[in-house]
Amino acid sequence: MLKRGRAGEVYNVGGKSELKNIEVVQGICAILDELRPRASGRYVEQIAYVKHRPVHDRRYAIDSRKIESELGWIPAVTFASGLRQTVEWYLGNTAWVADVQSGAYRQWIDTHYGAAA
């Protein structure tokens, strides 16, 4: 986009994978079952359904035809392999996750960005 895109133009970058939200969650659960099994049961058993909310998205889809046709961009990984890589990253970076969950990352931001943050 930096080299060939038009200044001020908007390009959607997508993985050509329209899935329902529940399908993505079930995919994450399947990966976790394989990589970090629970002591008993499967992760999918922890899914709890809540009352439907107005304007609640059931799926997300990005139309990336413009970036493909104008710039020749195509996804380098499939959604499934990207999802797996993402889960693996989080499992391999538990200290980072703990800092985010505790709010400790805010000190790093303050130290490096100060009032600009």
SULZI-V222419 format. One record per residue. N is the residue number from 1. RES is the residue in three letters. SS is DSSP state (A for helix, B for strand, O for the rest). PSI is psi as a letter, one per 40 degrees, with the letter a starting at -180 (none if undefined). D_LAST is the distance of its C-alpha to the last C-alpha in whole Angstrom. Layout:
# SULZI-V222419
N|RES|SS|PSI|D_LAST, N|RES|SS|PSI|D_LAST
This chain:
# SULZI-V222419
1|MET|O|d|27, 2|LEU|O|d|25, 3|LYS|O|d|29, 4|ARG|O|e|31, 5|GLY|O|i|29, 6|ARG|O|h|29, 7|ALA|O|h|27, 8|GLY|O|e|25, 9|GLU|O|i|27, 10|VAL|O|h|25, 11|TYR|O|h|27, 12|ASN|O|h|27, 13|VAL|O|h|27, 14|GLY|O|i|29, 15|GLY|O|e|31, 16|LYS|O|f|34, 17|SER|O|g|34, 18|GLU|O|h|35, 19|LEU|B|i|35, 20|LYS|B|i|35, 21|ASN|A|d|32, 22|ILE|A|d|35, 23|GLU|A|d|36, 24|VAL|A|d|32, 25|VAL|A|d|32, 26|GLN|A|d|36, 27|GLY|A|d|35, 28|ILE|A|d|32, 29|CYS|A|d|35, 30|ALA|A|d|37, 31|ILE|A|d|35, 32|LEU|A|d|34, 33|ASP|A|d|38, 34|GLU|A|d|39, 35|LEU|A|d|36, 36|ARG|O|g|36, 37|PRO|O|i|39, 38|ARG|O|i|39, 39|ALA|O|d|41, 40|SER|O|i|43, 41|GLY|O|a|43, 42|ARG|O|i|40, 43|TYR|A|d|37, 44|VAL|A|d|38, 45|GLU|A|e|39, 46|GLN|A|e|36, 47|ILE|O|h|35, 48|ALA|O|h|35, 49|TYR|O|h|36, 50|VAL|O|i|35, 51|LYS|O|h|36, 52|HIS|O|h|35, 53|ARG|O|i|32, 54|PRO|O|h|33, 55|VAL|O|f|31, 56|HIS|O|h|30, 57|ASP|O|h|30, 58|ARG|O|e|33, 59|ARG|B|i|32, 60|TYR|B|h|30, 61|ALA|O|h|31, 62|ILE|O|h|30, 63|ASP|O|h|32, 64|SER|O|e|31, 65|ARG|A|d|35, 66|LYS|A|d|33, 67|ILE|A|d|31, 68|GLU|A|d|35, 69|SER|A|d|37, 70|GLU|A|d|35, 71|LEU|A|e|34, 72|GLY|O|e|36, 73|TRP|O|h|33, 74|ILE|O|i|34, 75|PRO|O|h|32, 76|ALA|O|d|33, 77|VAL|O|i|33, 78|THR|O|i|34, 79|PHE|A|d|32, 80|ALA|A|d|34, 81|SER|A|d|33, 82|GLY|A|d|30, 83|LEU|A|d|30, 84|ARG|A|d|32, 85|GLN|A|d|29, 86|THR|A|d|26, 87|VAL|A|d|28, 88|GLU|A|d|29, 89|TRP|A|d|26, 90|TYR|A|d|25, 91|LEU|A|d|28, 92|GLY|A|e|27, 93|ASN|O|f|24, 94|THR|A|d|25, 95|ALA|A|d|23, 96|TRP|A|d|19, 97|VAL|A|d|20, 98|ALA|A|d|21, 99|ASP|A|d|18, 100|VAL|A|d|16, 101|GLN|A|d|19, 102|SER|A|e|19, 103|GLY|O|e|15, 104|ALA|O|d|15, 105|TYR|A|d|12, 106|ARG|A|d|10, 107|GLN|A|d|11, 108|TRP|A|d|11, 109|ILE|A|d|7, 110|ASP|A|d|7, 111|THR|A|d|10, 112|HIS|A|d|9, 113|TYR|A|e|6, 114|GLY|A|b|6, 115|ALA|A|d|5, 116|ALA|A|d|4, 117|ALA|O|none|0
